[in-house]
Amino acid sequence: MTKLTAIKIIHTLIWIFFNIVLFYLYYAVISNKIDRYVWIGLSLFVLEGLVLLIFNKQCPLTIVARRYSNSNQHNFDIYLPNWLAKYNKPIYTILLLGVIVMLLFRLF
């Protein structure tokens, strides 16, 4: 297994993990089951956002993967369709904002 392949697998697994967290957040706010896991999930997204800010809007794994590839494709470092890799941040920002709006509605 090449280093780039290992990075792509790890990056994809992290992406899947955050999708599971996001789906749980939607489930919790829709069903009004606001518990500590909601706050843990939101904290994980805040942490991810801070990491992206620190690394100039790039995932650190993307920076490491760049050492092993000179591809111009948006999905060179993750097993996602190119269009999804390209628009991943805006899509998931909007989805997360939806959770936050619903959560605020539930709390107030």
Secondary structure by P-SEA (a helix, b strand, c coil): ccaaaaaaaaaaaaaaaaaaaaaaaaaaaaaccccaaaaaaaaaaaaaaaaaaaaccccaaaaaaaaaccccccccccccccccccaaaaaaaaaaaaaaaaaaaaac
